[in-house]
Amino acid sequence: MARLIDILFELVSLLVVVRMVFAAFRGLSGSARARFSSAGSSPRPDTEKQTIRGETVRDPVCGMFVSTELSHQLELHGQLLHFCSQECLDQYRKSAAARSA
């Protein structure tokens, strides 16, 4: 019985050590990601974050919600359409051209 308790203790100790090692690697990779993602962008203090205002509308291609202030826009037949990206806008233009041809 003592041998079984000793084995269980060793397994639990090993599990704790493995979790600590993974947490350390995750912490290192997270800080590296933060370093690389901020490289090339000018650092701004958190107090100067820009607030995005306006309505959100659904992109007609992918269905993602996008701010009307940040969207890629296309006016078609008097209606203003909003897209989340240039790729969705281009895809919509291609499909509209195919439908009209």
C-alpha positions as CSV (number, residue, x, y, z in Angstrom):
1,M,0.0,0.0,0.0
2,A,2.9,2.4,0.8
3,R,4.4,1.6,-2.6
4,L,1.1,2.6,-4.3
5,I,0.9,5.9,-2.4
6,D,4.5,6.6,-3.3
7,I,3.8,6.0,-7.0
8,L,0.7,8.2,-6.9
9,F,2.7,11.0,-5.2
10,E,5.4,10.7,-7.9
11,L,2.7,10.9,-10.7
12,V,1.1,14.0,-9.1
13,S,4.5,15.6,-8.7
14,L,5.4,14.9,-12.3
15,L,2.0,16.3,-13.5
16,V,2.6,19.5,-11.5
17,V,6.1,19.9,-13.0
18,V,4.9,19.3,-16.6
19,R,2.1,21.9,-16.1
20,M,4.6,24.4,-14.8
21,V,6.9,23.8,-17.8
22,F,4.0,24.2,-20.3
23,A,2.9,27.4,-18.4
24,A,6.4,28.8,-18.7
25,F,6.6,28.1,-22.4
26,R,3.2,29.6,-22.9
27,G,4.2,32.7,-21.0
28,L,7.4,33.0,-23.1
29,S,5.6,32.6,-26.4
30,G,2.9,35.0,-25.3
31,S,5.4,37.7,-24.6
32,A,7.2,37.0,-27.8
33,R,3.9,37.3,-29.7
34,A,3.3,40.6,-28.0
35,R,6.8,41.9,-28.9
36,F,6.4,40.9,-32.6
37,S,2.8,42.2,-33.0
38,S,3.7,45.6,-31.6
39,A,6.9,45.8,-33.8
40,G,6.3,48.4,-36.5
41,S,3.4,50.0,-34.8
42,S,3.8,53.1,-32.8
43,P,3.2,52.4,-29.1
44,R,0.3,54.3,-27.6
45,P,-0.6,54.5,-23.9
46,D,-3.8,52.7,-23.0
47,T,-5.4,56.0,-22.1
48,E,-5.3,57.2,-25.7
49,K,-7.3,54.3,-27.2
50,Q,-9.6,55.5,-30.0
51,T,-13.3,54.8,-29.5
52,I,-15.0,53.6,-32.6
53,R,-18.5,55.1,-32.9
54,G,-21.3,54.5,-35.3
55,E,-23.6,51.7,-36.3
56,T,-22.7,48.1,-37.1
57,V,-24.0,46.4,-40.2
58,R,-23.7,42.9,-41.6
59,D,-21.3,42.3,-44.5
60,P,-23.4,40.9,-47.3
61,V,-20.6,38.4,-48.3
62,C,-19.3,36.8,-45.2
63,G,-22.0,37.9,-42.7
64,M,-19.5,39.6,-40.3
65,F,-20.7,42.7,-38.4
66,V,-18.6,45.8,-39.2
67,S,-18.7,49.4,-38.1
68,T,-20.0,51.8,-40.7
69,E,-17.1,54.1,-39.9
70,L,-14.5,51.4,-40.6
71,S,-16.1,49.5,-43.4
72,H,-15.2,49.3,-47.1
73,Q,-18.1,50.9,-48.8
74,L,-19.9,50.5,-52.2
75,E,-22.8,52.5,-53.4
76,L,-25.0,50.4,-55.6
77,H,-28.4,51.5,-57.0
78,G,-28.7,54.2,-54.4
79,Q,-27.9,51.8,-51.5
80,L,-24.7,52.0,-49.5
81,L,-23.3,48.6,-48.8
82,H,-20.6,48.0,-46.1
83,F,-17.9,45.3,-46.2
84,C,-15.5,44.1,-43.6
85,S,-12.5,43.8,-46.0
86,Q,-11.4,44.7,-49.5
87,E,-11.5,40.9,-50.3
88,C,-15.3,40.8,-49.5
89,L,-15.9,43.9,-51.5
90,D,-14.0,42.5,-54.5
91,Q,-15.9,39.2,-54.2
92,Y,-19.2,41.0,-54.2
93,R,-18.2,43.0,-57.2
94,K,-17.2,39.8,-59.1
95,S,-20.5,38.1,-58.2
96,A,-22.5,41.2,-59.2
97,A,-20.7,41.3,-62.5
98,A,-21.4,37.6,-63.1
99,R,-25.1,38.1,-62.3
100,S,-25.4,41.1,-64.7
101,A,-23.6,39.4,-67.5
